[in-house]
Amino acid sequence: METDPNGKKILVTGGAGFIGSHVVDCLVAKGYKPVVIDNLSSGKISNLNAHTKFYEIDITEQIQLNRVFDQERPAMVLHFAAQTSVAFSIENPSFDARVNILGSLNLFEVAKKYQVRRMVLASTGGAIYGEPKTLPCEEVDVLNPLAPYGISKMAMEHFATSYQLRDFDVVTLRLGNVYGPRQDPNGEAGVIAIFAGKMVSGEDIVVYGQGEQQRDFVYVDDVVEASMKALFGEGIGVYNISSGLGVTVNTIVDKLRSLLDWQGEVRYQVAREGEVFKIYLSSTKALNAFGWEAKVPLDEGLMKTATYIRSQIS
Ligand SMILES: NC(=O)c1ccc[n+]([C@@H]2O[C@H](COP(=O)([O-])OP(=O)(O)OC[C@H]3O[C@@H](n4cnc5c(N)ncnc54)[C@H](O)[C@@H]3O)[C@@H](O)[C@H]2O)c1
């Protein structure tokens, strides 16, 4: 369908990636034909819904970004394109900043120029608060990121606030540890996909630290729903989006072990720099503001993810 249901065009950056591609699928199911921008650095053409208009460009390229906005004139933008690895950001802080801060700024400037009405941003709940003093983390808590990735997302959030005042509405989603089909099992981020990928291939897995670190896992369909509520709602602001449950890495290993009937070994290695020990998020603000809460239980989400990864690898 060429005409979007309400006559407003939607542009998705990072729409060939893990989360972005699920968001695009949902928009297509609603009758939209989203415009997708992605440089395919980690995204894949095979993730890309056929009912999109795709531009293979980099968000750091302002001239190309301008051209797309001039051509497409989107009314609303969902921004998922990013350098997403905490570990990579520690080794390559300038690259991380170039994509996550300067790339986002490029996008904001072009959005302002072409009078975008509304922007939804993917930020991080897991890497922006630092090691929490109280749990669960709330949006009003102090931001104390331990690694360049969290710092660049924090900077993106702050820059967005200045556009919020004058140019377009901004809803920022601080996502927990998102997991589900299409997450790259060979990537740097996404412990569930990495473990499941190794287990399906019959390999041993590496756990950094003792495995007792806690994370807050949220299934990708829940994140898609939060993105839709953020995009089509009226509100603005910053919202944690996660399950609110602290789950240890060892628990994930055990659950995947029995789901995938894995016989391999866990090799424990020194904990990684820049990663918090224990974090989970309160999403009460999102519940009160736009009626969102995580619905998919961990066991169900793990089952769907494991089934998907098995279908890809075997
Ligand atoms: N997966 C998680 O657990 C999680 C948690 C918190 C926040 N986030 C955020 O959600 C967003 C999506 O993450 P994801 O897990 O789907 O990762 P992903 O790597 O699958 O998706 C990112 C997409 O952006 C594209 N991209 C990267 N750099 C680009 C650039 N310079 N120009 C254009 N496109 C570029 C990649 O090719 C990829 O398709 C990111 O902003 C990430 O920081 C993810």
The ligand as a MOL file (V3000), in Angstrom:
LIG
                    3D

  0  0  0     0  0            999 V3000
M  V30 BEGIN CTAB
M  V30 COUNTS 44 48 0 0 0
M  V30 BEGIN ATOM
M  V30 1 N 18.9240 -5.2960 21.9770 0
M  V30 2 C 18.9220 -4.7490 23.1820 0
M  V30 3 O 18.9220 -5.4460 24.1990 0
M  V30 4 C 18.8720 -3.2410 23.3260 0
M  V30 5 C 18.8230 -2.7310 24.6380 0
M  V30 6 C 18.7820 -1.3500 24.8140 0
M  V30 7 C 18.7770 -0.5210 23.7170 0
M  V30 8 N 18.8460 -1.0370 22.4740 0 CHG=1
M  V30 9 C 18.8490 -0.1070 21.3370 0
M  V30 10 O 17.8760 -0.4950 20.3880 0
M  V30 11 C 18.3180 -0.1690 19.0690 0
M  V30 12 C 18.2640 -1.3970 18.1860 0
M  V30 13 O 19.1610 -2.3810 18.6970 0
M  V30 14 P 19.2030 -3.8650 18.1330 0
M  V30 15 O 19.4160 -4.7400 19.2920 0
M  V30 16 O 18.0650 -4.0910 17.2240 0 CHG=-1
M  V30 17 O 20.5770 -3.8310 17.3310 0
M  V30 18 P 20.9150 -4.1610 15.8150 0
M  V30 19 O 22.3990 -4.0490 15.6850 0
M  V30 20 O 20.2700 -5.4040 15.3840 0
M  V30 21 O 20.2140 -2.9500 15.0610 0
M  V30 22 C 20.8510 -1.7330 14.7890 0
M  V30 23 C 20.6330 -1.4260 13.3150 0
M  V30 24 O 21.2080 -0.1520 13.0210 0
M  V30 25 C 21.9690 -0.2560 11.8330 0
M  V30 26 N 23.0250 0.7500 11.9240 0
M  V30 27 C 24.0900 0.7560 12.7660 0
M  V30 28 N 24.8340 1.8510 12.5530 0
M  V30 29 C 24.2140 2.5580 11.5810 0
M  V30 30 C 24.4970 3.7750 10.9240 0
M  V30 31 N 25.5890 4.4910 11.2220 0
M  V30 32 N 23.6550 4.2170 9.9410 0
M  V30 33 C 22.5640 3.4880 9.6140 0
M  V30 34 N 22.2490 2.3320 10.2090 0
M  V30 35 C 23.0580 1.8660 11.1700 0
M  V30 36 C 22.5140 -1.6760 11.8140 0
M  V30 37 O 22.8770 -2.1240 10.5290 0
M  V30 38 C 21.3170 -2.4370 12.3890 0
M  V30 39 O 20.4290 -2.8290 11.3680 0
M  V30 40 C 19.7060 0.4400 19.2490 0
M  V30 41 O 19.5820 1.8400 19.2780 0
M  V30 42 C 20.1620 -0.0950 20.5860 0
M  V30 43 O 21.1160 0.7420 21.1870 0
M  V30 44 C 18.9010 -2.3790 22.2500 0
M  V30 END ATOM
M  V30 BEGIN BOND
M  V30 1 1 1 2
M  V30 2 2 2 3
M  V30 3 1 2 4
M  V30 4 1 4 5
M  V30 5 2 4 44
M  V30 6 2 5 6
M  V30 7 1 6 7
M  V30 8 2 7 8
M  V30 9 1 8 9
M  V30 10 1 8 44
M  V30 11 1 9 10
M  V30 12 1 9 42
M  V30 13 1 10 11
M  V30 14 1 11 12
M  V30 15 1 11 40
M  V30 16 1 12 13
M  V30 17 1 13 14
M  V30 18 2 14 15
M  V30 19 1 14 16
M  V30 20 1 14 17
M  V30 21 1 17 18
M  V30 22 2 18 19
M  V30 23 1 18 20
M  V30 24 1 18 21
M  V30 25 1 21 22
M  V30 26 1 22 23
M  V30 27 1 23 24
M  V30 28 1 23 38
M  V30 29 1 24 25
M  V30 30 1 25 26
M  V30 31 1 25 36
M  V30 32 1 26 27
M  V30 33 1 26 35
M  V30 34 2 27 28
M  V30 35 1 28 29
M  V30 36 1 29 30
M  V30 37 2 29 35
M  V30 38 1 30 31
M  V30 39 2 30 32
M  V30 40 1 32 33
M  V30 41 2 33 34
M  V30 42 1 34 35
M  V30 43 1 36 37
M  V30 44 1 36 38
M  V30 45 1 38 39
M  V30 46 1 40 41
M  V30 47 1 40 42
M  V30 48 1 42 43
M  V30 END BOND
M  V30 END CTAB
M  END
